[in-house]
Amino acid sequence: MRYFHMVAFNVLSTLIIFVNTEYEVDCNNLLMGQYCCNLPTIDKNTQQPIGCTKENKAKVKCSVSEGLVCKGTSENTTFEKEIPCKYTNGYSFELALMFSVFLGMFGVDRFYLGYPAIGLLKLSTLGFMFLGQLVDIILIALQIVGPADGSGYVISYYGSTLDMLKLDNETVKMSSSMWS
């Protein structure tokens, strides 16, 4: 019986040490469930997270789960994680679409978006005889034509934003036999 108490004490003390052990990990490689991030603060003017950069990234403060410690941070339980966002430079989608519908024949939509050459051409040809205006209404409504500086439109946070799918060198084409 005494032997059983000694074994039980050793197992219990080992479990207590195991539970109180903190593991030092690289916080850039944590899996979901090993950290929790705060909700990003949304900028009222751009409808994107505050601090959204031209690389379409914003940082939020995250904290690691109990028992984990981040390597190389001043606060061992918190770190910053990059989240995706859409960089905007103040061009309103609704305003660009309204310019295109009502003043597109004069090129106001293209001047607004930063394309002065096309705007001047539309102004001098009355919107390419209204055909260019119709094409621009469709292109702006589908968000194919955006601001000339490469930024996105300011759209309501729950608005109808589109994400374009692109095919590049890192895209893998799979045959139907590889689907399962």
C-alpha atoms as a printed R data frame, in Angstrom:
    type eleno elety resid chain resno       x      y       z
1   ATOM     1    CA   MET     A     1   0.000  0.000   0.000
2   ATOM     2    CA   ARG     A     2   2.871  2.321   0.801
3   ATOM     3    CA   TYR     A     3   4.375  1.622  -2.636
4   ATOM     4    CA   PHE     A     4   1.042  2.593  -4.274
5   ATOM     5    CA   HIS     A     5   1.038  5.971  -2.430
6   ATOM     6    CA   MET     A     6   4.607  6.682  -3.593
7   ATOM     7    CA   VAL     A     7   3.753  5.843  -7.227
8   ATOM     8    CA   ALA     A     8   0.561  7.910  -7.080
9   ATOM     9    CA   PHE     A     9   2.498 10.850  -5.571
10  ATOM    10    CA   ASN     A    10   5.184 10.630  -8.307
11  ATOM    11    CA   VAL     A    11   2.586 10.467 -11.096
12  ATOM    12    CA   LEU     A    12   0.604 13.342  -9.594
13  ATOM    13    CA   SER     A    13   3.694 15.541  -9.159
14  ATOM    14    CA   THR     A    14   4.745 14.762 -12.757
15  ATOM    15    CA   LEU     A    15   1.284 15.790 -14.016
16  ATOM    16    CA   ILE     A    16   1.425 19.052 -12.053
17  ATOM    17    CA   ILE     A    17   4.837 19.857 -13.518
18  ATOM    18    CA   PHE     A    18   3.584 18.919 -16.997
19  ATOM    19    CA   VAL     A    19   0.477 21.133 -16.691
20  ATOM    20    CA   ASN     A    20   2.468 24.157 -15.467
21  ATOM    21    CA   THR     A    21   5.080 23.844 -18.213
22  ATOM    22    CA   GLU     A    22   5.080 26.613 -20.810
23  ATOM    23    CA   TYR     A    23   6.292 25.877 -24.315
24  ATOM    24    CA   GLU     A    24   8.204 28.506 -26.249
25  ATOM    25    CA   VAL     A    25   6.944 28.632 -29.854
26  ATOM    26    CA   ASP     A    26   7.369 30.767 -32.967
27  ATOM    27    CA   CYS     A    27   4.147 32.775 -33.024
28  ATOM    28    CA   ASN     A    28   4.251 33.177 -36.818
29  ATOM    29    CA   ASN     A    29   3.621 29.440 -37.219
30  ATOM    30    CA   LEU     A    30   0.774 28.878 -34.757
31  ATOM    31    CA   LEU     A    31  -2.242 26.835 -35.785
32  ATOM    32    CA   MET     A    32  -5.858 27.946 -35.408
33  ATOM    33    CA   GLY     A    33  -6.948 27.432 -31.825
34  ATOM    34    CA   GLN     A    34  -3.494 28.168 -30.439
35  ATOM    35    CA   TYR     A    35  -4.145 31.916 -30.534
36  ATOM    36    CA   CYS     A    36  -7.028 34.386 -30.400
37  ATOM    37    CA   CYS     A    37  -6.997 37.742 -32.214
38  ATOM    38    CA   ASN     A    38  -8.890 40.906 -31.364
39  ATOM    39    CA   LEU     A    39 -11.379 42.189 -33.917
40  ATOM    40    CA   PRO     A    40  -9.826 44.859 -36.133
41  ATOM    41    CA   THR     A    41 -10.867 48.460 -35.629
42  ATOM    42    CA   ILE     A    42 -12.652 49.615 -38.795
43  ATOM    43    CA   ASP     A    43 -11.889 53.089 -40.169
44  ATOM    44    CA   LYS     A    44 -15.155 54.960 -40.789
45  ATOM    45    CA   ASN     A    45 -13.799 56.734 -43.875
46  ATOM    46    CA   THR     A    46 -12.317 53.758 -45.751
47  ATOM    47    CA   GLN     A    47 -14.397 50.901 -44.280
48  ATOM    48    CA   GLN     A    48 -11.180 48.875 -43.900
49  ATOM    49    CA   PRO     A    49  -9.132 47.930 -40.820
50  ATOM    50    CA   ILE     A    50  -7.075 50.826 -39.451
51  ATOM    51    CA   GLY     A    51  -3.480 50.567 -40.648
52  ATOM    52    CA   CYS     A    52  -4.251 48.892 -43.992
53  ATOM    53    CA   THR     A    53  -1.119 49.232 -46.156
54  ATOM    54    CA   LYS     A    54  -0.631 49.360 -49.925
55  ATOM    55    CA   GLU     A    55   0.361 45.674 -49.715
56  ATOM    56    CA   ASN     A    56  -3.254 44.966 -48.598
57  ATOM    57    CA   LYS     A    57  -2.235 43.888 -45.083
58  ATOM    58    CA   ALA     A    58  -3.229 45.191 -41.657
59  ATOM    59    CA   LYS     A    59  -1.988 44.103 -38.230
60  ATOM    60    CA   VAL     A    60  -4.136 43.011 -35.304
61  ATOM    61    CA   LYS     A    61  -3.085 42.143 -31.773
62  ATOM    62    CA   CYS     A    62  -3.371 38.452 -30.885
63  ATOM    63    CA   SER     A    63  -2.773 36.476 -27.709
64  ATOM    64    CA   VAL     A    64  -1.574 32.902 -27.435
65  ATOM    65    CA   SER     A    65  -3.364 30.118 -25.577
66  ATOM    66    CA   GLU     A    66  -2.389 29.175 -22.047
67  ATOM    67    CA   GLY     A    67   0.845 27.242 -21.803
68  ATOM    68    CA   LEU     A    68   2.436 28.838 -24.892
69  ATOM    69    CA   VAL     A    69   5.059 31.582 -24.917
70  ATOM    70    CA   CYS     A    70   6.148 33.522 -28.014
71  ATOM    71    CA   LYS     A    71   9.813 33.599 -28.943
72  ATOM    72    CA   GLY     A    72  11.406 37.005 -29.413
73  ATOM    73    CA   THR     A    73   8.566 39.267 -28.235
74  ATOM    74    CA   SER     A    74   8.677 41.749 -25.390
75  ATOM    75    CA   GLU     A    75   5.324 40.492 -24.114
76  ATOM    76    CA   ASN     A    76   5.527 36.724 -24.197
77  ATOM    77    CA   THR     A    77   1.788 36.125 -24.544
78  ATOM    78    CA   THR     A    78   0.866 38.623 -27.290
79  ATOM    79    CA   PHE     A    79   1.965 39.180 -30.865
80  ATOM    80    CA   GLU     A    80   0.783 40.973 -33.999
81  ATOM    81    CA   LYS     A    81  -0.666 39.033 -36.931
82  ATOM    82    CA   GLU     A    82  -1.220 40.313 -40.461
83  ATOM    83    CA   ILE     A    83  -4.749 40.069 -41.849
84  ATOM    84    CA   PRO     A    84  -5.886 40.777 -45.409
85  ATOM    85    CA   CYS     A    85  -7.551 44.081 -46.252
86  ATOM    86    CA   LYS     A    86  -8.211 46.228 -49.318
87  ATOM    87    CA   TYR     A    87  -6.165 49.413 -49.451
88  ATOM    88    CA   THR     A    88  -8.293 52.397 -50.432
89  ATOM    89    CA   ASN     A    89  -7.273 55.931 -51.248
90  ATOM    90    CA   GLY     A    90 -10.640 57.647 -50.858
91  ATOM    91    CA   TYR     A    91 -12.329 56.862 -54.190
92  ATOM    92    CA   SER     A    92 -15.999 56.087 -53.601
93  ATOM    93    CA   PHE     A    93 -17.560 53.288 -55.650
94  ATOM    94    CA   GLU     A    94 -21.027 54.835 -55.521
95  ATOM    95    CA   LEU     A    95 -19.745 58.248 -56.618
96  ATOM    96    CA   ALA     A    96 -17.738 56.769 -59.515
97  ATOM    97    CA   LEU     A    97 -20.794 54.828 -60.692
98  ATOM    98    CA   MET     A    98 -23.036 57.898 -60.472
99  ATOM    99    CA   PHE     A    99 -20.489 59.957 -62.414
100 ATOM   100    CA   SER     A   100 -20.393 57.250 -65.062
101 ATOM   101    CA   VAL     A   101 -24.177 57.027 -65.396
102 ATOM   102    CA   PHE     A   102 -25.016 60.738 -65.384
103 ATOM   103    CA   LEU     A   103 -21.820 62.507 -66.531
104 ATOM   104    CA   GLY     A   104 -19.958 59.721 -68.312
105 ATOM   105    CA   MET     A   105 -20.486 61.293 -71.725
106 ATOM   106    CA   PHE     A   106 -18.279 64.180 -70.553
107 ATOM   107    CA   GLY     A   107 -15.585 61.885 -69.106
108 ATOM   108    CA   VAL     A   108 -16.124 63.009 -65.502
109 ATOM   109    CA   ASP     A   109 -15.942 59.402 -64.283
110 ATOM   110    CA   ARG     A   110 -12.499 58.888 -65.825
111 ATOM   111    CA   PHE     A   111 -11.228 62.243 -64.535
112 ATOM   112    CA   TYR     A   112 -12.450 61.249 -61.044
113 ATOM   113    CA   LEU     A   113 -10.689 57.872 -61.165
114 ATOM   114    CA   GLY     A   114  -7.406 59.423 -62.339
115 ATOM   115    CA   TYR     A   115  -7.460 58.705 -66.082
116 ATOM   116    CA   PRO     A   116  -7.266 62.225 -67.560
117 ATOM   117    CA   ALA     A   117  -6.353 61.132 -71.117
118 ATOM   118    CA   ILE     A   118  -9.413 58.892 -71.485
119 ATOM   119    CA   GLY     A   119 -11.530 61.536 -69.748
120 ATOM   120    CA   LEU     A   120 -10.415 64.168 -72.257
121 ATOM   121    CA   LEU     A   121 -11.073 61.786 -75.149
122 ATOM   122    CA   LYS     A   122 -14.579 61.064 -73.838
123 ATOM   123    CA   LEU     A   123 -15.190 64.777 -73.359
124 ATOM   124    CA   SER     A   124 -14.210 65.628 -76.929
125 ATOM   125    CA   THR     A   125 -16.184 62.759 -78.530
126 ATOM   126    CA   LEU     A   126 -19.254 62.920 -76.281
127 ATOM   127    CA   GLY     A   127 -18.389 59.641 -74.594
128 ATOM   128    CA   PHE     A   128 -17.347 57.914 -77.835
129 ATOM   129    CA   MET     A   129 -20.847 58.641 -79.155
130 ATOM   130    CA   PHE     A   130 -22.346 57.270 -75.920
131 ATOM   131    CA   LEU     A   131 -20.907 53.807 -76.584
132 ATOM   132    CA   GLY     A   132 -17.885 54.499 -74.333
133 ATOM   133    CA   GLN     A   133 -20.204 55.702 -71.608
134 ATOM   134    CA   LEU     A   134 -22.171 52.454 -71.721
135 ATOM   135    CA   VAL     A   135 -18.981 50.390 -71.632
136 ATOM   136    CA   ASP     A   136 -17.657 52.417 -68.674
137 ATOM   137    CA   ILE     A   137 -20.906 51.988 -66.746
138 ATOM   138    CA   ILE     A   138 -20.529 48.223 -67.084
139 ATOM   139    CA   LEU     A   139 -16.789 48.220 -66.290
140 ATOM   140    CA   ILE     A   140 -17.182 50.407 -63.199
141 ATOM   141    CA   ALA     A   141 -20.259 48.514 -61.968
142 ATOM   142    CA   LEU     A   142 -18.334 45.234 -62.236
143 ATOM   143    CA   GLN     A   143 -15.332 46.899 -60.539
144 ATOM   144    CA   ILE     A   144 -13.044 46.004 -63.425
145 ATOM   145    CA   VAL     A   145 -12.004 49.632 -63.802
146 ATOM   146    CA   GLY     A   146 -10.793 51.052 -60.524
147 ATOM   147    CA   PRO     A   147  -8.758 54.044 -59.394
148 ATOM   148    CA   ALA     A   148  -5.605 54.658 -61.431
149 ATOM   149    CA   ASP     A   149  -3.332 54.480 -58.377
150 ATOM   150    CA   GLY     A   150  -4.148 50.784 -57.893
151 ATOM   151    CA   SER     A   151  -6.132 51.245 -54.699
152 ATOM   152    CA   GLY     A   152  -9.618 49.858 -54.178
153 ATOM   153    CA   TYR     A   153 -12.924 51.655 -53.946
154 ATOM   154    CA   VAL     A   154 -14.365 52.797 -50.639
155 ATOM   155    CA   ILE     A   155 -17.357 50.498 -50.297
156 ATOM   156    CA   SER     A   156 -19.625 49.998 -47.321
157 ATOM   157    CA   TYR     A   157 -18.129 47.332 -45.019
158 ATOM   158    CA   TYR     A   158 -20.921 44.936 -45.921
159 ATOM   159    CA   GLY     A   159 -21.197 46.241 -49.493
160 ATOM   160    CA   SER     A   160 -20.885 44.437 -52.775
161 ATOM   161    CA   THR     A   161 -17.138 44.151 -53.195
162 ATOM   162    CA   LEU     A   162 -15.746 41.746 -55.769
163 ATOM   163    CA   ASP     A   163 -12.650 39.597 -55.543
164 ATOM   164    CA   MET     A   164 -11.120 38.872 -58.916
165 ATOM   165    CA   LEU     A   165  -9.779 35.372 -59.475
166 ATOM   166    CA   LYS     A   166  -6.547 35.385 -61.417
167 ATOM   167    CA   LEU     A   167  -4.518 32.665 -63.073
168 ATOM   168    CA   ASP     A   168  -0.769 32.967 -62.523
169 ATOM   169    CA   ASN     A   169   2.355 30.812 -62.274
170 ATOM   170    CA   GLU     A   170   1.426 29.589 -58.775
171 ATOM   171    CA   THR     A   171  -2.033 28.371 -59.823
172 ATOM   172    CA   VAL     A   172  -2.344 24.622 -60.186
173 ATOM   173    CA   LYS     A   173  -4.715 23.191 -62.756
174 ATOM   174    CA   MET     A   174  -6.125 19.901 -61.521
175 ATOM   175    CA   SER     A   175  -7.706 17.266 -63.671
176 ATOM   176    CA   SER     A   176 -10.969 15.737 -62.485
177 ATOM   177    CA   SER     A   177  -9.173 12.599 -61.325
178 ATOM   178    CA   MET     A   178  -7.261 14.698 -58.753
179 ATOM   179    CA   TRP     A   179 -10.390 16.274 -57.205
180 ATOM   180    CA   SER     A   180 -11.047 13.610 -54.574
